[in-house]
Amino acid sequence: MGDLADCWPLAAGTEVRDLLLEAYADPARGYHDLRHLEEVCDRVEELLRGGSTGDREVVLLAAWFHDAVYDGGADAEERSAAWAEDELPALVTDPGAVAEVGRLVRLTETHRPADDDPNGCLLSDADLGILAAPRNRYDEYAADVRREYAHVPDADFRAGRAAILRDLLAKPHLFHTAYARGRWEAAARANVERELAELVDGSRTPPPQR
C-alpha cells in the first residue's frame, strides 16, 4: 500500500485528513478500512484516466468522507456527510463544492445516481468497483464485510446480505460510466451471483473471527 495521505486532494486540511485516516484505521472495521479508502481513490483516478468525467477534487473529497462514520448505524452516510459539511467550509472556498460533497456521500447509501450526474456516477462506480475484483480479492471483501457484522447471527446475516445482493442484481446495470460498464460489469455480476448462490445454499461459511 502506498502513502494514502498523498491521495488527499487539498493542500490544506491535513488535520482533517489525519482524523479521517484514524477513523478508517479503526480495528473494529472489516472491509470499510484504509485499504477500501485507497482502492476507491485509485478507482476514481482510473475512471478519470479512462475518459469518465467529473470534478476530481470534489469526488475525491467525497471518497474520503463517504465511510468516515461506519459503525453499523442506519444513518452512517448521513453522519459522514454532516462531518464533511462541518469540516470543509474552512478548507474549500466554494460553498457549492461543500454541498456537492455532502450530496455525493449521501448518494453512496443507494448507489443510484442519475445518468446525467457525472460526479455521482464516478463516485458510485469507484465505490462498487470491488464487485469486479478477482475472485480471491472478492472473497476477502465478502469475508471482511461479515467480520464487520460479527455480532449478527449467521442466519440473519445471510438473509440481510442476500437481500442486498438481490437488490444490486435487480439494477439494470451495476455501473454507470462507460469505462466501468465495459470493463467491470460482467465480472461484478458473476461475483455477486456466485456469492448469492453460496449464501442461499449455505456453502459460504462464516470467516474465522480475528
N, C-alpha and C positions, 0 to 999 in steps of 0.2 A: 504494500500500500504506500502510495506516495504521500507527500505532505499535504494533507487535506486542507490545512489552513490556507494554503496558496489558492485554493478554489473560491475563497471568499471574494465576491465581486467588487467590493468597495475598498477604497484606500483607507477610509476611516472605519471606526466601529469594531476595532479588534477586541475590545472588552465584550461586546455583544457576541461577536463570533466565538470567543472562548467560552462564554456561557452556553452557547448552543452546542459546542463540541462536548462540553461537560454533560449536557443533557443526553446527547446521543450515546455517550460512553457509559451511561448508567448500566451496571451489570445486570439489572433486572430485565433489561431488554433482550429479546432474542434476535429477531430479524431487523427491527427498525433501529439500527445501531449506526455506528460510524461507517461501517462497510456499506450499508444501504445508502447513506448520505453521499458517499463518494461515488457509488455506482450511478445514482440519479444525476449528480452533477456531470459525470463523464458522459452519460447518455444525452443530456442537454447539448453538450458540445458536439457529440457525434451527429445528432439530428440537425444541428445548425450547419455543420460541415456538409451534410448530405442534402442540403437545399431547403430544409424546413425554415419557416420564417417565425419571427417573434422577437421580443425585446429581451436580449440576452441578460442584461443586468437584472431586470425585474423578475424574469423566470428563475434565474439562479438564486436570487434572494428568497423567492417563494420555495424553491427546493430546500434551502437551508432551514426555513421555518416550518415546512409542511408537516413534519413529525416532531417538532420541538417539544410538544407535550404528547407523551404516549404512555398512558397508564391504565389502559383498559376502559377508561370512561367513555361514555357515548358522545361526549362533547369535546373530544380531544382536538379535532380540527378547529372548532370554534375558539378554543383556548389558545391554540397555536397561532391562529390568525390574530387574536387580540394581542398576543405577545408581540407579533410583528408590528401591529398598528401602534403599540405603545413605544417601541424602541426606534422605529425607522424615521419618524419625523425629525429627529435630531441628526440624522445621517444622510437623508435624501431630501433635496431641496424641492422636488416636485411632489405636492400632496397627492396628485393623481397617481403617481407611482406607488405611494404607500397604500392607497386604496386598492390598487390593482394587485399588489402582493397579497393583501388580505383576501381579496376575492379568489385568487388562484389557490391559496391554501385551503379555503373552504371548498373549492371545487374538487379537491382530492378525496372528499368524502364519497363522491359518486363516480368520479372519472367519466363524466358525460358532458364534455364541452360541446358547444355548438360548432358546426363546421366552419363558421366564419369567426372563430375565436382562436387566432393563431397562438397566442400565449397559453391559453388553456389546453389546446391540442399538444403543444410542445411539452408542457409540464406533465400532463396526463400520460403521454406516451413514455416519457423518461421514467416516470414512477412505476408504470406497469411493465417496463421492458424486461424485468426479471422473469416474467412469464415465458419469455422466449429463450431463456438461458439453456445451456447444455444440460443434459439430464442430471449429472452429478450436482451441479450448482442449483438446479431447480429443487432437487430433493433436499439439499441443505436448507434452502429457503423455506420449504414446507415444514421441515423439522424445527427450524428456528421459530416459525410462527406458532407451532404447537407449544414450544417452550414458553413463549410469552403468555400462553393461556394454560399453563401447567395447573392452575387452580381449578380449571373447569374439568368436570368428569369426562372421560373419554367419549361416552355415548353422546353427551351434549355437545362436545366439541365437534365430533363427526357431523352431527346434524347441522350445526351452525356453519361449519366450514363448507359443507356440501351446498348449503343454500347460497353462500357467497359465490362458489364456483358456478353453480347453475345460473346465477344472475349474470356473471361475466359471459358465459356461453350464450346467453339469450341476446346479448348485444349484437347488432348487425355486423359490427367489427370491433375488435378489441382496441385497435389503434386508429389514430385519426390523421396522422401525417402520411404522405405518400411514401416516404422513406421507411417508416416503421411498418406500414402495411405490406410493402414489398419484401421486406427482409425478416420481419418478426412474426407476422400474423399466423402463418401456418405452424411454425414451431410452438408458438404460445398456445394455440388451440389444442395441439397434440398433448402438450404438457398438462394443461388444465383438464382435458378429458381423461387422461390417464390417472391423475390424482383423484378425480371424482369417482372413477370406477373403483379405484383401490379403497377409497373411503366407504363406498357403498357395499363392497363385498368383504370388507374387513381385512384385506391383505396389507393395508398400510398400517403398520404398528406404531404405537407412540414412541418417540425418541427417548433414549435414556436421559434422566434428569442430571443436570450439572451440579 
